[in-house]
């Protein structure tokens, strides 16, 4: 695509099409092929522990396919033939197994790049790390709570004050020596990669770090459509030191095309090679707060003129829009947001707050109501409210 400049409207359509929002929704109930198409578009699904509505990784496929059997994603992530594996992609993520070789360089750097508590446990208690690995080998799939250490420190608070056994497991997970077999009430169950991942994936050659990073950036560029360097880097959480030279190499090779984007000022834009700009994108969808379309807040502001802030960790009195807020995509714009809660005891979906954007079209409220009804039915929360 030989372009030197694209308009802001084209940038919106590119971003949405790259994320799968221009694809036709299935006529009947979505199946495995439909889910695989979504995964091929977005590249990975972020995992998050908050469950006030539904676990975050289930929502992107709903936004793009409508009501789909969540068992499709469970099978892809937790049953043979395994199509997804869990690792640090964009935060904790479900990632296609074919991407695993591209992340081995990150696993090899665990000794210097993993979080401080994990590095410390490897440095100060290497014998414990090996003991924990032996327990996983003998007993897996196994959780951290199953491997409670008799004489070690215990969790003393709700945030990240893990036991040394948990730190050892997390170090082994970061370094790729163990992986997630499945989750039990959201607690990760660890096992050896050879008992979880397909043998063909494990046998695949390990690319050099530079080539792996280039391929991760290619995946990111296809998922973004048009992007700035910071957004390309952020998609798989690459460092600036790793991403900057790789982006330059991709531009030189013609895999990325540098363009000027209307409204981006001095921010350099990059297009994926062979990308096509759709003439229009007409979609109605509720977006989970951890949707990959929303990951980079500056990008959301530049492309959609939409200020989005994740307020889960903001004290309640300081929240502007609510705890678990889903933007509404209508046409090719973000036009509203709704704070949702699954009231499972009552069997209803509760909209605790609704905010429309100043330029929201007249049909916004009706479109939002229809999407809420669709989501309520999908979640089994469509009883008459008390």
Phi and psi in degrees as a GROMACS rama.xvg file:
@    title "Ramachandran Plot"
@    xaxis  label "Phi"
@    yaxis  label "Psi"
@TYPE xy
-89.8152  91.6228  UNK-2
-132.957  142.806  UNK-3
-107.096  -20.7858  UNK-4
-149.235  139.02  UNK-5
-128.469  152.739  UNK-6
-81.4228  166.798  UNK-7
-64.426  -36.3276  UNK-8
-65.3659  -40.872  UNK-9
-64.4333  -37.8832  UNK-10
-62.2804  -40.9987  UNK-11
-61.0303  -46.8091  UNK-12
-66.9678  -37.2492  UNK-13
-61.8947  -46.6253  UNK-14
-61.7866  -42.2692  UNK-15
-71.3297  -42.4605  UNK-16
-64.3185  -39.8708  UNK-17
-61.7521  -31.6543  UNK-18
-87.8952  3.72426  UNK-19
94.1111  6.10375  UNK-20
-81.22  -9.23242  UNK-21
-95.1615  -5.36799  UNK-22
-75.1591  147.337  UNK-23
-71.5149  133.476  UNK-24
-72.7118  148.087  UNK-25
-63.1952  149.316  UNK-26
-71.0834  -40.1943  UNK-27
-106.065  -156.869  UNK-28
-65.8346  130.703  UNK-29
-60.1678  145.869  UNK-30
-119.731  -169.017  UNK-31
-60.396  -38.3273  UNK-32
-64.1717  -39.3603  UNK-33
-62.4638  -42.7408  UNK-34
-64.5868  -41.1243  UNK-35
-63.7502  -34.2755  UNK-36
-63.7616  -43.535  UNK-37
-60.0658  -45.7855  UNK-38
-63.9859  -35.4872  UNK-39
-67.408  -28.2373  UNK-40
-75.3865  -52.4291  UNK-41
-85.3521  -24.4715  UNK-42
86.7386  -30.0637  UNK-43
-171.088  161.374  UNK-44
-122.986  127.55  UNK-45
-76.1137  140.687  UNK-46
-103.941  141.149  UNK-47
-146.997  150.295  UNK-48
-81.1761  -17.4915  UNK-49
-64.779  131.762  UNK-50
-130.213  33.5539  UNK-51
-70.2408  -24.8372  UNK-52
-119.414  -69.7098  UNK-53
-158.851  152.269  UNK-54
-55.6871  141.108  UNK-55
-58.128  -35.6616  UNK-56
-72.34  -15.3105  UNK-57
-81.2397  -22.1182  UNK-58
-74.9381  -37.5953  UNK-59
-58.5452  -39.1918  UNK-60
-68.1158  -36.1013  UNK-61
-62.2683  -41.888  UNK-62
-61.4474  -31.45  UNK-63
-100.21  -23.5714  UNK-64
-114.405  -16.3025  UNK-65
81.3647  -166.59  UNK-66
-58.4283  118.694  UNK-67
-130.844  156.28  UNK-68
-68.7075  116.7  UNK-69
-62.3843  -20.4669  UNK-70
-61.5906  -25.9657  UNK-71
-59.2363  -44.7471  UNK-72
-71.8258  -38.4737  UNK-73
-59.9352  -43.1185  UNK-74
-65.5883  -42.4382  UNK-75
-62.8255  -32.9349  UNK-76
-91.8172  -23.3294  UNK-77
-131.605  -1.6548  UNK-78
-131.475  155.327  UNK-79
-76.9232  143.924  UNK-80
-74.479  122.848  UNK-81
-66.6999  124.013  UNK-82
-105.248  -20.5334  UNK-83
-128.345  149.822  UNK-84
-134.382  160.042  UNK-85
-100.097  131.878  UNK-86
-165.072  176.844  UNK-87
-80.7575  98.8849  UNK-88
-106.829  -87.4492  UNK-89
-105.17  92.4376  UNK-90
58.8222  -164.316  UNK-91
-63.0393  130.386  UNK-92
-145.205  155.155  UNK-93
-95.8884  126.528  UNK-94
-131.265  140.591  UNK-95
-54.5856  137.803  UNK-96
-60.9722  -26.7259  UNK-97
-64.5699  -19.0901  UNK-98
-82.5054  -12.8673  UNK-99
-54.3366  -45.109  UNK-100
-59.5368  -28.0004  UNK-101
-73.424  -11.0197  UNK-102
-110.23  5.29846  UNK-103
-67.0969  -30.5491  UNK-104
-62.3213  -35.5113  UNK-105
-67.4236  -40.0768  UNK-106
-61.5089  -41.4324  UNK-107
-67.5065  -23.5569  UNK-108
-90.7925  7.47382  UNK-109
-54.7917  -32.5492  UNK-110
-64.9494  -20.5366  UNK-111
-122.009  -20.7527  UNK-112
-103.58  -18.6593  UNK-113
-65.1385  160.57  UNK-114
-58.0667  156.293  UNK-115
-52.9312  -44.5598  UNK-116
-62.9253  -34.6949  UNK-117
-70.9665  -44.8843  UNK-118
-62.0973  -39.7844  UNK-119
-63.4994  -42.7274  UNK-120
-66.2895  -35.5858  UNK-121
-67.5317  -38.2333  UNK-122
-75.4355  -42.0062  UNK-123
-93.9457  -26.073  UNK-124
-134.816  58.137  UNK-125
-60.2804  -29.7907  UNK-126
-66.1941  -33.8589  UNK-127
-67.0683  -41.6597  UNK-128
-57.3547  -44.4431  UNK-129
-68.7519  -36.1432  UNK-130
-63.7981  -42.8928  UNK-131
-64.3978  -42.1859  UNK-132
-59.193  -40.6084  UNK-133
-63.5256  -37.7288  UNK-134
-65.3319  -41.414  UNK-135
-63.162  -42.1553  UNK-136
-60.8604  -40.1957  UNK-137
-82.5623  -31.949  UNK-138
-119.069  -8.31904  UNK-139
-60.897  154.868  UNK-140
-69.5353  137.594  UNK-141
-145.383  147.756  UNK-142
-101.276  169.966  UNK-143
-63.2564  -39.0233  UNK-144
-66.9261  -27.2426  UNK-145
-69.348  -23.9456  UNK-146
-107.577  34.4447  UNK-147
-55.5084  129.708  UNK-148
-85.2076  131.91  UNK-149
-64.9946  -40.0586  UNK-150
-115.375  16.2738  UNK-151
-98.764  172.282  UNK-152
-67.5453  149.745  UNK-153
-104.862  160.797  UNK-154
-60.1596  130.64  UNK-155
-116.256  0.0387869  UNK-156
-159.693  170.497  UNK-157
-81.2543  -12.3891  UNK-158
-118.734  103.391  UNK-159
64.0713  11.1873  UNK-160
-90.5804  71.2318  UNK-161
-79.5819  156.547  UNK-162
-70.9783  164.03  UNK-163
-64.5737  -31.4398  UNK-164
-62.8789  -44.6012  UNK-165
-62.3176  -42.3403  UNK-166
-62.2087  -40.3962  UNK-167
-63.6342  -43.2221  UNK-168
-62.3306  -41.7257  UNK-169
-67.7954  -34.7585  UNK-170
-64.9435  -43.9819  UNK-171
-62.9435  -36.7275  UNK-172
-67.1647  -46.9613  UNK-173
-60.3254  -40.9879  UNK-174
-80.7151  -1.60674  UNK-175
80.6241  6.86846  UNK-176
-79.9794  -22.5648  UNK-177
-130.533  164.015  UNK-178
-139.907  177.747  UNK-179
-91.4575  121.821  UNK-180
-79.7986  -39.9648  UNK-181
-174.492  -176.964  UNK-182
-122.06  144.772  UNK-183
-120.68  111.026  UNK-184
50.4897  42.2893  UNK-185
72.0059  -3.56881  UNK-186
-80.2957  129.62  UNK-187
-69.9672  134.804  UNK-188
-107.211  123.378  UNK-189
-96.8527  147.13  UNK-190
-153.312  174.258  UNK-191
-74.2127  143.633  UNK-192
-56.6137  -36.5332  UNK-193
-68.7891  -13.1559  UNK-194
-99.4183  -0.495073  UNK-195
-121.752  -51.7376  UNK-196
-84.3467  151.388  UNK-197
-60.3287  143.074  UNK-198
-61.566  -33.3145  UNK-199
-64.7864  -33.9723  UNK-200
-68.9046  -45.672  UNK-201
-63.8916  -31.4141  UNK-202
-83.6067  -10.5679  UNK-203
-63.4061  141.392  UNK-204
-63.79  151.415  UNK-205
-90.7275  116.122  UNK-206
-70.6207  159.274  UNK-207
-61.7777  148.488  UNK-208
-51.9482  -40.5321  UNK-209
-64.5899  -41.9492  UNK-210
-69.7562  -37.9846  UNK-211
-61.3945  -43.0529  UNK-212
-66.2754  -38.7319  UNK-213
-61.7529  -41.8476  UNK-214
-69.0735  -37.2623  UNK-215
-61.6999  -38.3692  UNK-216
-69.3187  -33.504  UNK-217
-64.3069  -43.9228  UNK-218
-59.561  -45.0371  UNK-219
-62.1498  -42.6582  UNK-220
-65.3206  -37.8546  UNK-221
-67.9402  -35.3565  UNK-222
-74.9289  -23.3981  UNK-223
-96.3629  -29.4053  UNK-224
80.7293  -65.6119  UNK-225
-133.661  138.941  UNK-226
-157.794  160.41  UNK-227
-94.2064  165.692  UNK-228
-59.6359  -39.6021  UNK-229
-63.2059  -33.5263  UNK-230
-75.4062  -37.8942  UNK-231
-59.9869  -45.7447  UNK-232
-64.482  -40.7099  UNK-233
-70.8592  -23.8944  UNK-234
-58.5539  -42.6084  UNK-235
-113.437  21.0029  UNK-236
55.7005  45.6193  UNK-237
-78.3109  151.436  UNK-238
-77.2833  159.259  UNK-239
-60.9171  -36.764  UNK-240
-64.0054  -34.0141  UNK-241
-81.506  -40.4242  UNK-242
-76.9583  -40.5097  UNK-243
-56.7954  -51.8581  UNK-244
-67.8961  -31.964  UNK-245
-66.9085  -40.1457  UNK-246
-62.3099  -43.5751  UNK-247
-60.2396  -39.9048  UNK-248
-65.4794  -39.5468  UNK-249
-67.8715  -36.3004  UNK-250
-64.8886  -45.1928  UNK-251
-61.5104  -35.9144  UNK-252
-80.1564  -9.47808  UNK-253
86.4916  6.27642  UNK-254
-77.4482  -26.3514  UNK-255
-121.589  141.473  UNK-256
-116.788  119.981  UNK-257
-75.3381  129.466  UNK-258
-138.883  158.76  UNK-259
-91.937  134.146  UNK-260
-115.989  128.352  UNK-261
-56.1795  128.753  UNK-262
87.9872  -4.01133  UNK-263
-92.8568  -1.64135  UNK-264
60.4009  -128.399  UNK-265
-85.3433  -2.03747  UNK-266
-70.7979  119.548  UNK-267
-71.1733  132.427  UNK-268
-99.9997  151.74  UNK-269
-131.467  133.471  UNK-270
-105.391  142.844  UNK-271
-68.9082  144.786  UNK-272
-61.6129  141.065  UNK-273
67.311  14.0211  UNK-274
-69.6546  145.825  UNK-275
-117.567  138.699  UNK-276
-91.8471  116.495  UNK-277
-68.0984  149.385  UNK-278
-68.951  -30.8039  UNK-279
-157.624  155.895  UNK-280
-132.046  117.8  UNK-281
-120.441  105.51  UNK-282
-144.628  149.929  UNK-283
-125.765  122.351  UNK-284
-158.293  142.162  UNK-285
-89.2906  132.817  UNK-286
-107.383  125.455  UNK-287
-61.2625  150.248  UNK-288
-64.9599  -15.8768  UNK-289
-106.32  19.7224  UNK-290
-66.3013  142.697  UNK-291
-64.8109  -19.5601  UNK-292
-66.4568  -21.547  UNK-293
-109.916  4.67517  UNK-294
-58.896  -46.7338  UNK-295
-101.514  107.766  UNK-296
-63.5937  -37.3932  UNK-297
-62.7593  -37.0355  UNK-298
-64.5771  -43.4481  UNK-299
-59.8853  -40.0395  UNK-300
-67.1829  -44.8131  UNK-301
-66.7528  -41.9526  UNK-302
-83.9159  -40.6937  UNK-303
-110.834  -4.68159  UNK-304
60.9932  34.342  UNK-305
-122.756  119.135  UNK-306
-83.0592  115.761  UNK-307
-126.975  127.049  UNK-308
-132.605  130.7  UNK-309
-76.3432  114.926  UNK-310
-106.213  13.3836  UNK-311
-56.7339  -41.143  UNK-312
-97.3383  10.5163  UNK-313
-89.904  134.2  UNK-314
-53.9072  139.914  UNK-315
-50.2612  -44.0316  UNK-316
-64.512  -19.3325  UNK-317
-97.8898  -1.92903  UNK-318
-73.4652  138.709  UNK-319
-90.3587  -39.0806  UNK-320
-120.037  -19.7945  UNK-321
136.728  -178.787  UNK-322
-80.7069  -54.3816  UNK-323
-123.943  89.9708  UNK-324
-103.685  128.566  UNK-325
-111.452  119.75  UNK-326
-69.7574  151.827  UNK-327
-103.489  124.077  UNK-328
-96.384  122.813  UNK-329
-133.405  120.924  UNK-330
69.1473  -116.974  UNK-331
-123.923  27.3004  UNK-332
-133.265  153.548  UNK-333
-91.3712  116.534  UNK-334
-118.455  -10.9015  UNK-335
-161.881  171.994  UNK-336
-148.533  148.299  UNK-337
-138.257  134.111  UNK-338
-90.8169  113.374  UNK-339
-112.073  148.763  UNK-340
-142.553  132.789  UNK-341
-86.1297  108.343  UNK-342
-87.8025  87.0757  UNK-343
-70.3894  -31.322  UNK-344
-64.5307  -41.3887  UNK-345
-87.3094  -14.0687  UNK-346
73.8681  31.0034  UNK-347
-133.675  155.369  UNK-348
-96.739  122.597  UNK-349
-106.821  126.279  UNK-350
-94.2373  103.714  UNK-351
-80.668  -21.7946  UNK-352
-161.057  144.617  UNK-353
-130.209  132.74  UNK-354
-130.416  125.354  UNK-355
-95.2492  145.558  UNK-356
-73.1001  153.245  UNK-357
-55.5338  -34.3727  UNK-358
-101.282  20.5202  UNK-359
-62.217  133.838  UNK-360
-70.3807  167.657  UNK-361
-62.04  -28.9329  UNK-362
-84.444  5.67324  UNK-363
-60.9956  -47.6621  UNK-364
-63.211  -40.2183  UNK-365
-66.6454  -40.2164  UNK-366
-64.8687  -41.098  UNK-367
-64.1474  -43.4055  UNK-368
-59.9239  -40.5948  UNK-369
-65.9775  -40.6476  UNK-370
-68.4662  -37.0842  UNK-371
-65.2149  -40.264  UNK-372
-63.5189  -40.6483  UNK-373
-63.304  -44.519  UNK-374
-66.3574  -41.096  UNK-375
-59.5547  -43.5671  UNK-376
-63.8476  -41.5364  UNK-377
-60.381  -38.9381  UNK-378
-88.8183  -0.464571  UNK-379
68.734  33.6457  UNK-380
-120.07  44.1489  UNK-381
-114.518  29.9954  UNK-382
-71.6557  161.792  UNK-383
-68.3338  128.728  UNK-384
-65.4841  146.593  UNK-385
